[in-house]
Amino acid sequence: MVNVPTAVWINEQGRIVRPNEVAYVDDRYKSMHRLEAAEYLEAIRDWAANGDQSVFALSEKELKERLAPQNPDWARATAEFGLAEYLYRQGQQAASIKHYKEAQRLNPDNWNYKRQAWALSDAERDYGTSFMKEVQKLNGKPYYPPRRLPEAKKKK
């Protein structure tokens, strides 16, 4: 997962039926991410009512097609982030910064790593940036990958 809010649908048998995807419950940040909350909420309601028979529940084959193999650097990024968090909680903010930076370098698309680090420090001073500056650097690239909901059900 690379940002919040993110959801993963897991059925009663413990099987993932939709991989992680952006999951807003309202349109508060629509101007930034351009995603409507309503269609996703309707999809969740359909799945709650119909379970694995829902058009929004993915088959195992569809799920595997959507899940990309992990980049080996991402595991290292997770370890760096965990170390940064540990150091920060131990009162070693200055020492944590280099590990937050390394996590961001290893997995630059992970907004959780960026947002957490910047929230715990002076982002301008310690990282030379800010959340809004980084969003602007996207230069039109979607902040989130677009959702992939079945067209037949998206617009009633």
TILOZA-341274 format. One record per residue (C-alpha): residue number from 1; residue in three letters; x, y, z. Coordinates in nm, 2 decimals, padded with zeros to 4 digits. Layout:
- resi, resn, u, v, w
- NUM, ALA, X, Y, Z
...
END
This chain:
- resi, resn, u, v, w
- 1, MET, 00.00, 00.00, 00.00
- 2, VAL, 00.14, 00.33, -00.10
- 3, ASN, -00.10, 00.58, 00.05
- 4, VAL, -00.41, 00.63, 00.25
- 5, PRO, -00.70, 00.58, 00.23
- 6, THR, -00.65, 00.24, 00.08
- 7, ALA, -00.87, -00.07, 00.10
- 8, VAL, -00.83, -00.44, 00.04
- 9, TRP, -01.14, -00.66, 00.02
- 10, ILE, -01.10, -00.99, 00.20
- 11, ASN, -01.39, -01.24, 00.21
- 12, GLU, -01.51, -01.45, 00.50
- 13, GLN, -01.28, -01.73, 00.39
- 14, GLY, -00.98, -01.50, 00.41
- 15, ARG, -00.93, -01.47, 00.04
- 16, ILE, -00.84, -01.13, -00.11
- 17, VAL, -01.11, -01.05, -00.37
- 18, ARG, -00.99, -00.70, -00.46
- 19, PRO, -00.63, -00.58, -00.41
- 20, ASN, -00.53, -00.26, -00.25
- 21, GLU, -00.69, 00.04, -00.42
- 22, VAL, -00.78, 00.40, -00.32
- 23, ALA, -01.10, 00.40, -00.11
- 24, TYR, -01.24, 00.75, -00.03
- 25, VAL, -01.57, 00.76, 00.16
- 26, ASP, -01.65, 01.12, 00.04
- 27, ASP, -01.54, 01.37, -00.22
- 28, ARG, -01.34, 01.59, 00.01
- 29, TYR, -01.01, 01.56, -00.18
- 30, LYS, -01.16, 01.51, -00.53
- 31, SER, -01.00, 01.82, -00.66
- 32, MET, -00.66, 01.66, -00.60
- 33, HIS, -00.72, 01.30, -00.70
- 34, ARG, -01.02, 01.33, -00.93
- 35, LEU, -01.19, 01.02, -00.80
- 36, GLU, -01.56, 01.00, -00.71
- 37, ALA, -01.63, 00.82, -00.38
- 38, ALA, -01.99, 00.72, -00.48
- 39, GLU, -01.90, 00.45, -00.73
- 40, TYR, -01.66, 00.28, -00.50
- 41, LEU, -01.91, 00.29, -00.21
- 42, GLU, -02.17, 00.13, -00.43
- 43, ALA, -01.93, -00.14, -00.53
- 44, ILE, -01.87, -00.22, -00.16
- 45, ARG, -02.24, -00.23, -00.10
- 46, ASP, -02.29, -00.47, -00.39
- 47, TRP, -02.01, -00.69, -00.26
- 48, ALA, -02.16, -00.69, 00.09
- 49, ALA, -02.50, -00.79, -00.05
- 50, ASN, -02.38, -01.04, -00.31
- 51, GLY, -02.05, -01.17, -00.17
- 52, ASP, -01.83, -01.36, -00.42
- 53, GLN, -02.11, -01.34, -00.67
- 54, SER, -02.07, -00.96, -00.69
- 55, VAL, -01.94, -00.83, -01.02
- 56, PHE, -01.68, -00.64, -00.82
- 57, ALA, -01.53, -00.95, -00.66
- 58, LEU, -01.24, -01.06, -00.87
- 59, SER, -01.17, -01.42, -00.96
- 60, GLU, -00.83, -01.56, -00.85
- 61, LYS, -00.71, -01.53, -01.21
- 62, GLU, -00.81, -01.16, -01.23
- 63, LEU, -00.66, -01.09, -00.89
- 64, LYS, -00.32, -01.24, -00.99
- 65, GLU, -00.32, -01.03, -01.31
- 66, ARG, -00.36, -00.72, -01.10
- 67, LEU, -00.10, -00.79, -00.84
- 68, ALA, 00.24, -00.69, -00.96
- 69, PRO, 00.55, -00.87, -00.85
- 70, GLN, 00.72, -00.69, -00.56
- 71, ASN, 01.03, -00.49, -00.64
- 72, PRO, 01.32, -00.62, -00.42
- 73, ASP, 01.40, -00.26, -00.32
- 74, TRP, 01.06, -00.24, -00.16
- 75, ALA, 01.15, -00.49, 00.11
- 76, ARG, 01.46, -00.29, 00.19
- 77, ALA, 01.24, 00.03, 00.19
- 78, THR, 01.01, -00.13, 00.44
- 79, ALA, 01.30, -00.22, 00.67
- 80, GLU, 01.44, 00.13, 00.64
- 81, PHE, 01.10, 00.28, 00.72
- 82, GLY, 01.06, 00.05, 01.02
- 83, LEU, 01.40, 00.15, 01.15
- 84, ALA, 01.32, 00.52, 01.10
- 85, GLU, 01.00, 00.47, 01.30
- 86, TYR, 01.18, 00.29, 01.58
- 87, LEU, 01.45, 00.56, 01.60
- 88, TYR, 01.18, 00.84, 01.60
- 89, ARG, 00.99, 00.66, 01.89
- 90, GLN, 01.31, 00.64, 02.08
- 91, GLY, 01.35, 01.01, 02.07
- 92, GLN, 01.62, 01.00, 01.80
- 93, GLN, 01.45, 01.22, 01.53
- 94, ALA, 01.77, 01.34, 01.37
- 95, ALA, 01.89, 00.98, 01.33
- 96, SER, 01.56, 00.87, 01.19
- 97, ILE, 01.57, 01.12, 00.90
- 98, LYS, 01.84, 00.94, 00.70
- 99, HIS, 01.64, 00.61, 00.72
- 100, TYR, 01.31, 00.79, 00.61
- 101, LYS, 01.50, 00.93, 00.32
- 102, GLU, 01.64, 00.59, 00.22
- 103, ALA, 01.29, 00.44, 00.24
- 104, GLN, 01.17, 00.71, 00.01
- 105, ARG, 01.46, 00.66, -00.23
- 106, LEU, 01.41, 00.29, -00.25
- 107, ASN, 01.03, 00.32, -00.31
- 108, PRO, 00.97, 00.67, -00.44
- 109, ASP, 00.60, 00.60, -00.52
- 110, ASN, 00.52, 00.51, -00.16
- 111, TRP, 00.34, 00.82, -00.03
- 112, ASN, 00.30, 00.67, 00.31
- 113, TYR, 00.68, 00.69, 00.36
- 114, LYS, 00.68, 01.05, 00.25
- 115, ARG, 00.38, 01.17, 00.45
- 116, GLN, 00.49, 01.01, 00.77
- 117, ALA, 00.84, 01.14, 00.76
- 118, TRP, 00.73, 01.49, 00.67
- 119, ALA, 00.46, 01.50, 00.94
- 120, LEU, 00.72, 01.41, 01.20
- 121, SER, 00.96, 01.69, 01.11
- 122, ASP, 01.00, 02.01, 00.93
- 123, ALA, 00.96, 01.88, 00.57
- 124, GLU, 01.11, 02.19, 00.41
- 125, ARG, 01.42, 02.19, 00.64
- 126, ASP, 01.48, 01.82, 00.66
- 127, TYR, 01.37, 01.70, 00.32
- 128, GLY, 01.38, 02.01, 00.10
- 129, THR, 01.02, 01.96, 00.00
- 130, SER, 00.65, 01.95, 00.12
- 131, PHE, 00.35, 01.74, 00.04
- 132, MET, 00.20, 02.00, -00.20
- 133, LYS, 00.53, 02.05, -00.38
- 134, GLU, 00.56, 01.68, -00.44
- 135, VAL, 00.20, 01.66, -00.56
- 136, GLN, 00.27, 01.95, -00.80
- 137, LYS, 00.58, 01.76, -00.93
- 138, LEU, 00.35, 01.49, -01.05
- 139, ASN, 00.26, 01.74, -01.33
- 140, GLY, -00.07, 01.58, -01.42
- 141, LYS, 00.03, 01.22, -01.35
- 142, PRO, -00.25, 01.06, -01.13
- 143, TYR, -00.18, 01.07, -00.76
- 144, TYR, -00.34, 00.73, -00.74
- 145, PRO, -00.36, 00.46, -01.01
- 146, PRO, -00.71, 00.47, -01.16
- 147, ARG, -00.96, 00.23, -01.01
- 148, ARG, -01.07, -00.06, -01.23
- 149, LEU, -01.44, -00.12, -01.16
- 150, PRO, -01.65, -00.30, -01.42
- 151, GLU, -01.81, -00.04, -01.65
- 152, ALA, -02.15, -00.21, -01.65
- 153, LYS, -02.20, -00.13, -01.28
- 154, LYS, -02.02, 00.20, -01.25
- 155, LYS, -02.30, 00.42, -01.37
- 156, LYS, -02.65, 00.31, -01.29
END
